Amino acid sequence: MRRLLLGLAVLSAGPTVRPSDAQDTSAIDRGVRIGIVYRPGVRPGMVVLPVHAPALDSGRVILARDLDYSDRFELITLPGGDSIRVTAAAPGARPPAAGGAGRTGGGGAAAATTLNYPLYQALGADFAVAVAAGSGDSTIVTVHDVAAGGVRRELRARLPALKDPGFRLAIHQLADRVLEAALGVGGTAATRVLFVMDGKVYSIDQDGADQKLVSSSDHQAMSPAWAADGRRFSYMEFWQGHGRLFLQEVASGKRAPVATTGQALDFTPAFSPDGKTLAFSRATEEGTDLYTVNIKDGCCLQRLTVGRFYDNLSPTYSPDGQRIAFVSTRAGLPQIYVMAADGTDQQLFAPFDYGATGSSNAPEWSPDGQTVAFHRDVGGTLQVFVLDVRTRAVRQLTSVGRNEDPTWAPDSRHMAFVSDRSGYRQLWIIDVETGRIRPLLQKSGARLPAWSPRLPETASSTP
């Protein structure tokens, strides 16, 4: 009881705050129109317990930031760090789960037999995460259900060395496993965003770290796109006045040109969900139209649209692979259309008022199949919109500054886009459910982002 009172006293002296980070803006951007008001305190509380070993502490910091950026928890920082940690078991605490969750590893994290659940519940925590060293080179992450007074799940992993390029990805994958253990939903921690800057394609982790060049250094590039398995991506490079598409492996960095491309201006590639087909735009003297090519067999170029007096471009597949949304100028200004994957049944997708609605571009189908994001000209400034696939209702998502090129995270909840709301064009991430917004890359000139699916364990952090 004395410890409980001490914890409450410390809490009253230092209110719950989020882990500080230069890229974390937990305040809502009031220019974001969501329709849902973010209210602090309505999400379950999560505390990531402190550790002392340098390697484990580095991983704990990344893990805590990933959980914060999931926008599904209220991250609780323990005031004074170790000052409220307890070492005695709380009365009625459940025994540790089989497998040794009750051990305290070399990292010094509180484990099941030493966690005072009533204290952490008083601090507002619904879950507590302990990171500890296991036997050999293994790491144990224990997810405690504070309300239930027991261990929800124990996760084990062999982490690369701290300086290893794969260390960050391994921690990100652990963060996604913690989210799944706590709430039963998939995370976005083990993901990356491709983007174009200064005519080159770069990759960056979803938390804004580990930026690196992934395209050729001697050719201008654009239009990056991910395969659904996260093992490959595609982009266009300019070669002798033409646009050539390339496929590149994430793990090895090996790349190869896409068959039948490079004789015209080929751009905006999009993978089919099964990874066998690549749809793309081809611009010739006759106009711009959509094509597909079988990248599994390296053959079978197929034309999907015949524009004649208008352009068709920027394809994006539905998650079931049955339909393709795209941009067409057949009505005058560019607008969002949809067709069957074989090019039939072409029709308007996003409604607009003829003569009043501005041009619409850059569609991307959400991974859950329910919405399509795109940007539209509103009074001379681009803004991000979302289209409800079932009702075909269109909703404006942004209103501050110029906002364009939206791309969905694999949870269909977060979205990266380009905005000049800070005074220059940079990458931002928004949680469309709460309206929380944060900068992803605080550098000028970034554009055309493409968010990856959840990356497999074999994906290297150095393509």
Sine and cosine of phi, psi and omega as CSV:
sin_phi,cos_phi,sin_psi,cos_psi,sin_omega,cos_omega
0.00,0.00,-0.62,0.78,0.05,-1.00
-0.88,0.48,-0.65,0.76,0.01,-1.00
-0.92,0.39,-0.62,0.79,0.03,-1.00
-0.88,0.47,-0.71,0.70,0.02,-1.00
-0.90,0.44,-0.62,0.79,0.04,-1.00
-0.89,0.46,-0.68,0.73,0.01,-1.00
-0.89,0.46,-0.67,0.75,0.01,-1.00
-0.91,0.41,-0.60,0.80,0.02,-1.00
-0.91,0.42,-0.69,0.73,0.03,-1.00
-0.89,0.46,-0.65,0.76,0.00,-1.00
-0.88,0.47,-0.68,0.73,-0.02,-1.00
-0.91,0.41,-0.46,0.89,0.01,-1.00
-0.98,0.19,-0.46,0.89,-0.02,-1.00
-0.70,-0.72,0.96,-0.27,-0.07,-1.00
-0.92,0.40,0.33,-0.94,0.03,-1.00
-0.86,0.51,0.77,-0.63,0.04,-1.00
-0.73,-0.68,0.24,-0.97,0.07,-1.00
-1.00,0.00,0.43,-0.90,0.08,-1.00
-0.85,0.52,0.76,-0.65,-0.03,-1.00
-0.95,0.31,0.63,-0.78,0.04,-1.00
-0.37,-0.93,0.62,-0.78,-0.08,-1.00
-0.89,0.46,-0.38,0.92,-0.06,-1.00
-0.97,-0.23,0.09,1.00,-0.09,-1.00
-0.98,-0.18,0.92,-0.39,0.08,-1.00
-0.89,-0.46,1.00,-0.04,-0.10,-1.00
-0.97,0.25,-0.25,0.97,0.06,-1.00
-0.95,0.31,0.51,-0.86,0.01,-1.00
-0.98,0.21,0.67,-0.74,0.19,-0.98
-0.97,0.24,0.91,-0.42,-0.10,-0.99
-0.93,0.37,-0.16,0.99,0.05,-1.00
-1.00,0.08,-0.06,1.00,-0.02,-1.00
-1.00,0.00,0.85,-0.52,0.02,-1.00
-0.99,-0.10,0.91,-0.42,-0.05,-1.00
-0.88,-0.47,-0.65,0.76,-0.10,-0.99
1.00,-0.05,-0.14,0.99,0.07,-1.00
-0.83,-0.56,0.80,-0.59,-0.04,-1.00
-1.00,-0.01,0.78,-0.62,0.02,-1.00
-0.98,0.19,0.83,-0.55,0.01,-1.00
-0.85,-0.53,0.94,-0.35,0.03,-1.00
-0.83,0.56,0.65,-0.76,0.06,-1.00
0.97,-0.22,-0.23,0.97,-0.04,-1.00
-1.00,0.06,-0.24,0.97,0.03,-1.00
-1.00,-0.02,0.42,-0.91,0.02,-1.00
-0.88,0.47,0.61,-0.79,0.02,-1.00
-0.98,0.19,0.62,-0.79,0.00,-1.00
-0.72,-0.69,0.75,-0.66,0.11,-0.99
-0.85,-0.52,0.76,-0.65,0.09,-1.00
-0.98,-0.22,0.92,-0.40,-0.15,-0.99
-0.94,0.35,0.57,-0.82,-0.03,-1.00
-0.95,0.32,0.43,-0.90,0.09,-1.00
-0.72,-0.69,0.14,-0.99,-0.07,-1.00
-0.90,-0.43,-0.52,0.85,-0.03,-1.00
-0.90,0.43,0.75,-0.66,-0.09,-1.00
-0.82,0.57,-0.73,0.68,-0.03,-1.00
-0.90,0.44,-0.69,0.72,0.01,-1.00
-0.92,0.38,-0.60,0.80,0.00,-1.00
-0.93,0.37,-0.61,0.79,0.06,-1.00
-0.87,0.49,-0.69,0.73,0.05,-1.00
-0.91,0.41,-0.62,0.79,0.00,-1.00
-0.89,0.45,-0.64,0.77,0.01,-1.00
-0.89,0.45,-0.71,0.71,0.03,-1.00
-0.90,0.43,-0.68,0.73,0.00,-1.00
-0.87,0.50,-0.72,0.69,-0.01,-1.00
-0.90,0.45,-0.65,0.76,0.02,-1.00
-0.91,0.42,-0.65,0.76,0.04,-1.00
-0.87,0.50,-0.70,0.72,0.00,-1.00
-0.91,0.41,-0.60,0.80,0.06,-1.00
-0.90,0.44,-0.72,0.70,-0.04,-1.00
-0.94,0.33,-0.20,0.98,0.10,-1.00
-0.94,0.35,-0.33,0.94,-0.01,-1.00
0.87,0.49,0.46,0.89,0.00,-1.00
-0.91,-0.42,-0.08,1.00,-0.02,-1.00
-0.73,-0.68,0.40,-0.92,0.28,-0.96
-1.00,-0.07,0.95,-0.31,-0.01,-1.00
-0.97,0.26,0.81,-0.59,-0.03,-1.00
-0.97,-0.26,0.87,-0.50,0.10,-1.00
-1.00,-0.02,0.79,-0.61,-0.01,-1.00
-0.97,0.26,0.91,-0.42,0.01,-1.00
-0.87,0.49,0.77,-0.64,0.03,-1.00
0.98,0.20,0.16,0.99,0.07,-1.00
0.88,0.48,-0.94,-0.35,-0.10,-0.99
-0.96,0.27,-0.10,1.00,-0.15,-0.99
-0.91,0.42,-0.36,0.93,0.00,-1.00
-0.90,-0.44,0.19,0.98,0.08,-1.00
-0.95,0.31,0.58,-0.81,-0.02,-1.00
-0.89,-0.46,0.40,-0.92,-0.02,-1.00
-0.85,-0.53,-0.01,1.00,0.01,-1.00
-0.95,-0.30,0.59,-0.81,0.01,-1.00
-0.93,0.38,0.64,-0.77,0.05,-1.00
-0.97,0.26,0.55,-0.84,0.05,-1.00
-0.85,0.52,0.75,-0.66,0.04,-1.00
0.99,0.14,0.05,1.00,0.00,-1.00
-0.91,0.40,0.63,-0.77,-0.04,-1.00
-0.96,0.28,0.47,-0.88,0.04,-1.00
-0.93,0.37,0.35,-0.93,-0.03,-1.00
-0.92,0.39,0.42,-0.91,0.05,-1.00
-0.93,0.37,0.37,-0.93,0.03,-1.00
-0.86,0.52,0.59,-0.80,0.01,-1.00
0.94,-0.34,0.01,1.00,0.13,-0.99
1.00,-0.02,0.46,0.89,0.01,-1.00
-0.89,0.45,-0.32,0.95,-0.06,-1.00
-0.99,0.14,-0.09,1.00,0.01,-1.00
-0.97,0.26,0.52,-0.86,0.17,-0.99
-0.97,-0.25,0.92,-0.39,-0.06,-1.00
-0.98,0.22,-0.07,-1.00,-0.05,-1.00
-0.89,0.45,-0.31,0.95,0.00,-1.00
-0.97,0.25,-0.27,0.96,0.05,-1.00
0.99,0.12,0.24,0.97,0.00,-1.00
-0.96,0.27,0.56,-0.83,0.04,-1.00
-0.93,0.37,0.74,-0.67,-0.02,-1.00
-0.95,-0.31,-0.12,-0.99,-0.18,-0.98
-0.87,0.49,-0.65,0.76,-0.09,-1.00
-0.97,0.23,-0.18,0.98,-0.05,-1.00
-0.89,-0.46,0.04,1.00,-0.04,-1.00
-1.00,0.06,0.81,-0.58,0.02,-1.00
-1.00,0.03,1.00,-0.01,-0.10,-0.99
-0.86,0.51,-0.69,0.73,0.02,-1.00
-0.86,0.52,-0.58,0.81,0.02,-1.00
-0.90,0.43,-0.75,0.66,-0.04,-1.00
-0.94,0.35,-0.50,0.87,0.10,-1.00
-0.91,0.41,-0.63,0.78,0.04,-1.00
-0.91,0.42,-0.48,0.88,0.02,-1.00
-0.98,0.18,-0.08,1.00,0.04,-1.00
0.99,-0.16,0.16,0.99,-0.06,-1.00
-1.00,0.02,0.73,-0.69,0.18,-0.98
-0.99,-0.10,-0.47,0.88,0.02,-1.00
-0.71,-0.70,0.51,-0.86,0.11,-0.99
-0.75,-0.66,0.66,-0.75,-0.02,-1.00
-0.87,-0.49,0.82,-0.57,0.02,-1.00
-0.91,-0.40,0.75,-0.66,0.03,-1.00
-0.94,-0.35,0.81,-0.58,-0.05,-1.00
-0.58,-0.81,0.40,-0.92,0.07,-1.00
-0.98,0.17,0.72,-0.69,0.07,-1.00
-0.99,-0.15,-0.34,-0.94,0.03,-1.00
-0.96,0.28,0.56,-0.83,0.00,-1.00
0.90,0.43,-0.75,-0.66,-0.01,-1.00
-0.98,-0.22,0.32,0.95,-0.03,-1.00
-1.00,0.10,0.40,-0.91,0.07,-1.00
-0.84,-0.53,0.67,-0.74,-0.01,-1.00
-0.93,-0.37,0.80,-0.60,0.11,-0.99
-0.90,-0.43,0.89,-0.46,-0.04,-1.00
-0.96,-0.27,0.82,-0.57,0.04,-1.00
-0.98,-0.18,0.92,-0.39,-0.01,-1.00
-1.00,-0.09,0.72,-0.69,0.17,-0.98
-1.00,-0.02,0.98,-0.19,-0.13,-0.99
-0.91,0.41,-0.67,0.74,-0.03,-1.00
-0.90,0.44,-0.63,0.77,0.00,-1.00
-0.99,0.16,-0.26,0.96,0.02,-1.00
0.95,0.33,0.60,0.80,0.00,-1.00
-0.37,-0.93,-0.02,-1.00,-0.02,-1.00
-1.00,0.08,0.81,-0.58,0.06,-1.00
-0.98,0.19,-0.72,0.69,0.02,-1.00
-0.29,-0.96,0.53,-0.85,0.09,-1.00
-0.92,-0.39,0.81,-0.58,-0.05,-1.00
-0.92,-0.38,0.70,-0.71,0.03,-1.00
-0.85,-0.52,0.62,-0.79,0.01,-1.00
-0.44,-0.90,0.48,-0.88,0.12,-0.99
-0.98,-0.18,0.95,-0.30,-0.06,-1.00
-1.00,0.05,0.64,-0.77,0.15,-0.99
-0.89,0.46,0.21,-0.98,0.06,-1.00
-0.88,0.48,0.41,-0.91,-0.07,-1.00
-0.82,0.57,-0.61,0.79,-0.03,-1.00
-1.00,0.07,-0.09,1.00,-0.02,-1.00
-0.93,0.36,0.66,-0.75,0.01,-1.00
-0.86,0.51,-0.38,0.93,-0.02,-1.00
-1.00,0.01,-0.01,1.00,-0.06,-1.00
-0.88,0.47,-0.74,0.67,-0.06,-1.00
-0.89,0.46,-0.69,0.72,-0.01,-1.00
-0.88,0.47,-0.63,0.78,0.02,-1.00
-0.89,0.46,-0.64,0.77,0.05,-1.00
-0.93,0.38,-0.68,0.74,0.04,-1.00
-0.84,0.54,-0.66,0.75,0.00,-1.00
-0.92,0.39,-0.58,0.82,0.09,-1.00
-0.90,0.44,-0.65,0.76,0.02,-1.00
-0.87,0.49,-0.65,0.76,0.04,-1.00
-0.91,0.41,-0.57,0.82,0.04,-1.00
-0.94,0.35,-0.58,0.81,0.07,-1.00
-0.90,0.43,-0.69,0.72,0.01,-1.00
-0.88,0.47,-0.67,0.74,0.02,-1.00
-0.91,0.41,-0.63,0.77,0.00,-1.00
-0.92,0.40,-0.61,0.79,-0.07,-1.00
-0.98,0.19,-0.71,0.71,-0.16,-0.99
-0.85,-0.53,-0.13,0.99,0.03,-1.00
0.97,0.26,0.39,0.92,0.01,-1.00
-0.83,-0.55,0.39,-0.92,0.02,-1.00
-0.98,0.17,0.52,-0.85,-0.01,-1.00
-0.97,-0.25,-0.04,-1.00,0.01,-1.00
-0.80,-0.60,0.24,0.97,-0.06,-1.00
-0.90,0.43,-0.69,0.73,-0.04,-1.00
-1.00,0.04,0.86,0.52,0.02,-1.00
-0.68,-0.73,0.29,-0.96,0.07,-1.00
-0.70,-0.71,0.30,-0.95,0.05,-1.00
-0.87,-0.50,0.83,-0.56,0.17,-0.99
-1.00,0.08,0.54,-0.84,0.06,-1.00
-0.39,-0.92,0.24,-0.97,-0.02,-1.00
-0.94,-0.35,0.73,-0.68,0.07,-1.00
-0.52,-0.85,0.76,-0.65,-0.02,-1.00
0.82,0.57,0.59,0.81,0.06,-1.00
0.97,0.26,0.26,0.97,0.02,-1.00
-0.78,-0.62,0.41,-0.91,0.04,-1.00
-0.99,-0.12,0.78,-0.63,0.02,-1.00
-0.87,-0.50,0.29,-0.96,0.09,-1.00
-0.83,-0.56,0.59,-0.81,0.05,-1.00
-0.57,-0.82,0.61,-0.79,0.07,-1.00
-0.91,0.42,0.42,-0.91,-0.03,-1.00
-0.89,0.46,-0.27,0.96,0.03,-1.00
-1.00,-0.08,0.13,0.99,0.07,-1.00
1.00,0.03,0.18,0.98,-0.02,-1.00
-0.94,-0.34,0.22,-0.97,0.17,-0.98
0.90,0.44,0.76,0.65,0.07,-1.00
-0.97,0.26,0.68,-0.74,0.03,-1.00
-0.45,-0.89,0.47,-0.88,0.06,-1.00
-0.97,0.25,0.72,-0.69,-0.01,-1.00
-0.85,-0.53,-0.27,0.96,0.03,-1.00
-0.99,-0.11,0.04,-1.00,0.02,-1.00
-0.89,0.45,0.54,-0.84,-0.03,-1.00
-1.00,0.01,-0.11,0.99,-0.07,-1.00
-0.89,-0.45,0.23,0.97,0.07,-1.00
-0.66,-0.75,0.60,-0.80,0.09,-1.00
-0.94,0.35,0.66,-0.75,-0.07,-1.00
-0.73,-0.68,0.35,-0.94,0.06,-1.00
-0.28,-0.96,0.02,-1.00,0.13,-0.99
0.85,0.52,0.80,0.60,0.06,-1.00
-0.95,0.32,0.52,-0.85,0.02,-1.00
-0.47,-0.88,0.57,-0.82,-0.04,-1.00
-0.99,-0.16,0.55,-0.83,0.23,-0.97
-0.98,0.19,0.43,-0.90,-0.11,-0.99
-0.91,0.41,-0.38,0.93,0.00,-1.00
-1.00,0.04,-0.08,1.00,0.03,-1.00
0.96,0.29,0.14,0.99,-0.03,-1.00
-0.99,-0.13,-0.25,0.97,-0.02,-1.00
-0.63,-0.77,0.36,-0.93,0.19,-0.98
-0.60,-0.80,0.23,-0.97,-0.02,-1.00
-0.76,-0.65,0.39,-0.92,0.09,-1.00
-0.31,-0.95,0.19,-0.98,0.02,-1.00
-0.96,-0.29,0.65,-0.76,0.15,-0.99
-0.83,-0.55,0.58,-0.82,0.05,-1.00
-0.99,0.15,0.82,-0.57,0.03,-1.00
-0.74,-0.67,0.93,-0.36,0.07,-1.00
0.78,0.63,0.72,0.69,0.06,-1.00
0.99,0.11,-0.05,1.00,0.02,-1.00
-0.92,-0.39,0.29,-0.96,0.07,-1.00
-0.96,-0.28,0.88,-0.48,-0.02,-1.00
-0.94,-0.33,0.72,-0.69,0.03,-1.00
-1.00,0.00,0.60,-0.80,0.03,-1.00
-0.81,-0.59,0.51,-0.86,0.18,-0.98
-0.94,-0.33,0.70,-0.72,-0.03,-1.00
-0.72,-0.69,0.71,-0.71,0.05,-1.00
-0.99,0.15,0.67,-0.74,-0.01,-1.00
-0.94,0.33,-0.72,0.69,-0.13,-0.99
-0.93,0.38,-0.70,0.71,-0.11,-0.99
-0.99,-0.16,-0.38,0.93,-0.09,-1.00
0.99,0.16,-0.01,1.00,0.01,-1.00
-0.93,0.37,0.62,-0.78,0.00,-1.00
-0.69,-0.72,0.35,-0.93,0.00,-1.00
-0.49,-0.87,0.57,-0.82,0.03,-1.00
-0.94,0.35,0.51,-0.86,0.03,-1.00
-0.99,0.16,0.78,-0.63,-0.01,-1.00
-0.84,0.55,0.58,-0.81,0.05,-1.00
0.96,0.27,0.05,1.00,0.04,-1.00
-0.95,-0.31,0.34,-0.94,0.05,-1.00
0.96,-0.27,-0.09,1.00,0.03,-1.00
-1.00,-0.08,-0.16,0.99,0.06,-1.00
-0.67,-0.74,-0.27,-0.96,0.08,-1.00
-1.00,-0.08,1.00,-0.06,-0.02,-1.00
-0.99,-0.16,0.75,-0.66,-0.10,-1.00
-0.41,-0.91,0.01,-1.00,-0.05,-1.00
0.72,0.69,0.89,0.47,0.06,-1.00
-0.93,0.36,0.46,-0.89,0.05,-1.00
-0.54,-0.84,0.82,-0.57,0.01,-1.00
-0.98,0.21,0.62,-0.78,0.22,-0.97
-0.95,0.32,0.43,-0.90,-0.04,-1.00
-0.84,0.54,-0.51,0.86,0.01,-1.00
-0.99,0.11,-0.05,1.00,0.07,-1.00
0.97,0.25,0.11,0.99,-0.05,-1.00
-1.00,-0.01,-0.36,0.93,-0.12,-0.99
-0.80,-0.60,0.58,-0.81,0.09,-1.00
-0.86,-0.52,0.87,-0.49,0.12,-0.99
-1.00,-0.04,0.52,-0.85,-0.02,-1.00
-0.35,-0.94,0.19,-0.98,0.05,-1.00
-0.99,-0.16,0.63,-0.78,0.06,-1.00
-0.78,-0.63,0.86,-0.51,0.02,-1.00
-0.97,-0.22,0.80,-0.59,0.07,-1.00
-0.78,-0.63,-0.06,-1.00,0.04,-1.00
-0.90,0.44,-0.37,0.93,-0.02,-1.00
-1.00,0.09,-0.22,0.98,-0.03,-1.00
0.71,-0.70,-0.22,-0.98,-0.03,-1.00
-0.88,-0.47,0.76,-0.66,0.01,-1.00
-0.66,-0.75,0.19,-0.98,-0.04,-1.00
-0.99,-0.15,0.65,-0.76,0.01,-1.00
-0.72,-0.69,0.29,-0.96,0.19,-0.98
-0.77,-0.63,0.45,-0.89,0.07,-1.00
-0.67,-0.74,0.61,-0.79,0.04,-1.00
-0.98,0.18,0.98,-0.22,-0.04,-1.00
-0.99,0.11,-0.23,0.97,0.07,-1.00
-0.94,0.34,-0.68,0.74,-0.02,-1.00
-0.96,-0.27,-0.09,1.00,0.01,-1.00
0.92,0.39,0.69,0.73,-0.08,-1.00
-0.43,-0.90,-0.13,-0.99,0.31,-0.95
0.91,0.42,0.84,0.55,0.09,-1.00
-0.90,0.43,0.76,-0.66,-0.01,-1.00
-0.75,-0.66,0.74,-0.68,0.04,-1.00
-1.00,-0.03,0.78,-0.63,-0.05,-1.00
-0.99,-0.16,-0.53,0.85,-0.04,-1.00
-0.79,-0.61,0.47,-0.88,0.08,-1.00
-0.77,-0.64,0.99,-0.11,-0.15,-0.99
-0.98,0.21,-0.62,0.79,-0.07,-1.00
0.85,0.53,-0.97,0.25,-0.07,-1.00
-0.93,-0.37,0.24,0.97,0.04,-1.00
-0.49,-0.87,0.20,-0.98,-0.08,-1.00
-0.95,-0.30,0.52,-0.85,0.10,-0.99
-0.74,-0.67,0.78,-0.62,-0.11,-0.99
-0.36,-0.93,0.02,-1.00,0.10,-0.99
0.84,0.55,0.90,0.43,0.00,-1.00
-0.97,0.25,0.48,-0.88,0.14,-0.99
-0.53,-0.85,0.81,-0.59,-0.06,-1.00
-0.98,0.20,0.54,-0.84,0.24,-0.97
-0.95,0.32,0.45,-0.90,-0.06,-1.00
-0.86,0.51,-0.43,0.90,0.04,-1.00
-1.00,0.06,-0.05,1.00,0.05,-1.00
0.97,0.24,0.09,1.00,-0.08,-1.00
-1.00,0.07,-0.41,0.91,-0.07,-1.00
-0.72,-0.69,0.33,-0.95,0.06,-1.00
-0.75,-0.66,0.84,-0.55,0.17,-0.99
-1.00,0.00,0.52,-0.86,-0.07,-1.00
-0.34,-0.94,0.13,-0.99,0.03,-1.00
-0.98,-0.21,0.68,-0.73,0.06,-1.00
-0.64,-0.77,0.56,-0.83,0.05,-1.00
-0.98,-0.21,0.30,0.95,-0.06,-1.00
-0.88,0.47,-0.39,0.92,0.03,-1.00
-1.00,-0.09,0.05,1.00,-0.05,-1.00
0.88,-0.47,-1.00,0.02,0.09,-1.00
-0.98,0.22,0.42,-0.91,0.05,-1.00
-0.87,0.50,0.73,-0.68,0.06,-1.00
-0.64,-0.77,0.18,-0.98,-0.08,-1.00
-1.00,-0.05,0.83,-0.56,0.02,-1.00
-0.86,-0.51,0.13,-0.99,0.02,-1.00
-0.60,-0.80,0.47,-0.88,0.04,-1.00
-0.47,-0.88,0.23,-0.97,0.14,-0.99
-0.92,0.38,0.38,-0.93,-0.08,-1.00
-0.89,0.46,-0.32,0.95,0.04,-1.00
-1.00,-0.07,0.09,1.00,0.06,-1.00
0.99,-0.12,-0.09,1.00,-0.01,-1.00
-1.00,0.06,0.18,-0.98,0.10,-0.99
0.83,0.56,0.80,0.61,0.03,-1.00
-0.98,0.18,0.75,-0.66,-0.04,-1.00
-0.42,-0.91,0.32,-0.95,0.06,-1.00
-0.90,0.44,0.66,-0.75,-0.03,-1.00
-0.95,-0.32,-0.81,0.59,-0.02,-1.00
-0.99,-0.16,0.91,-0.40,-0.04,-1.00
-0.86,0.50,0.50,-0.87,0.06,-1.00
-0.48,-0.88,0.35,-0.94,0.05,-1.00
-1.00,-0.08,0.90,-0.43,-0.06,-1.00
-0.88,0.48,0.79,-0.61,0.01,-1.00
1.00,0.05,-0.18,0.98,-0.03,-1.00
-0.88,-0.48,-0.66,0.75,-0.03,-1.00
-0.98,0.21,0.70,-0.72,0.03,-1.00
-0.97,0.25,0.03,-1.00,-0.03,-1.00
-0.92,0.40,0.51,-0.86,0.00,-1.00
-0.83,-0.55,0.68,-0.74,-0.07,-1.00
-0.53,-0.85,0.11,-0.99,0.15,-0.99
0.84,0.54,0.81,0.59,0.03,-1.00
-0.96,0.29,0.54,-0.84,0.16,-0.99
-0.58,-0.82,0.82,-0.57,-0.01,-1.00
-0.97,0.24,0.70,-0.71,0.00,-1.00
-0.95,0.32,0.50,-0.87,-0.01,-1.00
-0.86,0.51,-0.47,0.89,0.03,-1.00
-1.00,0.10,-0.06,1.00,0.09,-1.00
0.98,0.17,0.00,1.00,-0.13,-0.99
-1.00,0.03,-0.41,0.91,-0.06,-1.00
-0.65,-0.76,0.33,-0.94,0.15,-0.99
-0.81,-0.58,0.81,-0.58,0.06,-1.00
-1.00,-0.07,0.52,-0.86,0.06,-1.00
-0.30,-0.95,0.15,-0.99,0.11,-0.99
-0.90,-0.44,0.49,-0.87,-0.09,-1.00
-0.67,-0.75,0.58,-0.82,0.04,-1.00
-0.97,0.26,0.85,-0.53,0.04,-1.00
-0.84,-0.55,0.97,-0.23,0.02,-1.00
0.88,0.48,0.55,0.83,0.03,-1.00
1.00,0.00,0.03,1.00,0.02,-1.00
-0.79,-0.61,0.68,-0.73,-0.02,-1.00
-0.98,0.20,0.66,-0.75,0.07,-1.00
-0.71,-0.71,0.46,-0.89,0.00,-1.00
-1.00,0.07,0.71,-0.71,0.03,-1.00
-0.81,-0.58,0.33,-0.94,0.14,-0.99
-0.79,-0.62,0.66,-0.75,0.02,-1.00
-0.95,-0.30,0.81,-0.58,0.11,-0.99
-0.97,0.23,0.90,-0.44,-0.11,-0.99
-0.89,0.46,-0.60,0.80,-0.07,-1.00
-0.97,0.25,-0.75,0.66,-0.07,-1.00
-1.00,-0.07,-0.29,0.96,-0.07,-1.00
0.89,0.45,0.46,0.89,0.12,-0.99
-0.99,0.14,0.64,-0.77,-0.03,-1.00
-0.94,-0.35,0.72,-0.69,-0.04,-1.00
-0.77,-0.64,0.75,-0.66,0.04,-1.00
-0.98,0.19,0.72,-0.70,-0.09,-1.00
-0.97,-0.25,-0.52,0.85,-0.06,-1.00
-0.82,-0.57,0.33,-0.94,0.04,-1.00
-0.47,-0.88,-0.14,0.99,-0.01,-1.00
-0.99,-0.16,0.85,-0.53,0.01,-1.00
0.96,0.28,-0.27,-0.96,0.04,-1.00
-0.98,-0.18,0.81,-0.59,-0.09,-1.00
-0.74,-0.67,0.76,-0.66,-0.12,-0.99
-0.41,-0.91,0.11,-0.99,0.09,-1.00
0.81,0.59,0.85,0.53,0.01,-1.00
-0.95,0.30,0.52,-0.85,0.07,-1.00
-0.58,-0.81,0.70,-0.71,-0.11,-0.99
-1.00,0.09,0.59,-0.81,0.23,-0.97
-0.98,0.21,0.30,-0.95,-0.03,-1.00
-0.91,0.42,-0.24,0.97,0.04,-1.00
-1.00,0.06,-0.02,1.00,-0.01,-1.00
0.84,0.55,0.34,0.94,-0.01,-1.00
-0.90,-0.44,-0.59,0.81,0.01,-1.00
-0.98,-0.22,0.47,-0.88,-0.04,-1.00
-0.61,-0.79,0.72,-0.70,0.14,-0.99
-0.99,-0.17,0.54,-0.84,0.01,-1.00
-0.38,-0.93,0.17,-0.99,0.01,-1.00
-0.98,-0.20,0.73,-0.68,-0.01,-1.00
-0.56,-0.83,0.53,-0.85,0.10,-1.00
-0.95,-0.30,0.38,0.92,-0.06,-1.00
-0.88,0.48,-0.35,0.94,0.01,-1.00
-1.00,-0.07,0.00,1.00,-0.01,-1.00
0.92,-0.40,-0.32,0.95,0.07,-1.00
-0.52,-0.85,0.33,-0.95,-0.10,-1.00
-0.96,0.27,0.84,-0.54,0.04,-1.00
-0.53,-0.85,0.13,-0.99,-0.04,-1.00
-1.00,0.03,0.69,-0.72,0.04,-1.00
-0.78,-0.63,0.36,-0.93,0.09,-1.00
-0.81,-0.59,0.70,-0.71,0.03,-1.00
-0.82,-0.57,0.64,-0.77,0.18,-0.98
-1.00,-0.06,0.94,-0.33,-0.14,-0.99
-0.95,0.32,-0.22,0.98,0.02,-1.00
-1.00,0.08,-0.55,0.83,-0.05,-1.00
-0.93,-0.37,-0.37,0.93,-0.07,-1.00
1.00,0.04,0.02,1.00,0.04,-1.00
-0.92,0.39,0.69,-0.72,-0.08,-1.00
-0.72,-0.69,0.60,-0.80,0.00,-1.00
-0.54,-0.84,0.52,-0.86,0.08,-1.00
-0.96,0.27,0.66,-0.75,0.08,-1.00
-1.00,-0.05,-0.68,0.73,-0.03,-1.00
-0.69,-0.72,0.90,-0.44,-0.04,-1.00
-1.00,-0.07,0.83,0.55,0.09,-1.00
-0.74,-0.67,0.55,-0.84,-0.06,-1.00
-0.99,0.13,0.57,-0.82,0.15,-0.99
0.99,-0.16,-0.03,1.00,0.01,-1.00
-0.95,0.31,0.59,-0.81,0.03,-1.00
-0.38,-0.92,0.10,-0.99,0.07,-1.00
0.78,0.63,0.82,0.58,0.02,-1.00
-0.95,0.31,0.46,-0.89,0.09,-1.00
-0.63,-0.77,0.90,-0.43,-0.07,-1.00
-1.00,0.06,0.72,-0.70,-0.06,-1.00
-0.97,0.22,0.31,-0.95,0.29,-0.96
-0.95,0.31,0.00,-1.00,0.07,-1.00
-0.91,0.42,0.78,-0.62,-0.12,-0.99
-0.98,0.17,0.65,-0.76,0.03,-1.00
-0.95,0.31,0.27,-0.96,-0.06,-1.00
-0.91,0.42,-0.39,0.92,-0.02,-1.00
-0.99,0.14,-0.10,0.99,-0.02,-1.00
-0.95,0.30,0.84,-0.54,0.02,-1.00
-0.99,0.15,0.40,-0.92,0.05,-1.00
-1.00,0.04,0.02,1.00,0.05,-1.00
-0.80,-0.60,1.00,0.09,-0.01,-1.00
-0.84,0.54,0.00,0.00,0.00,0.00
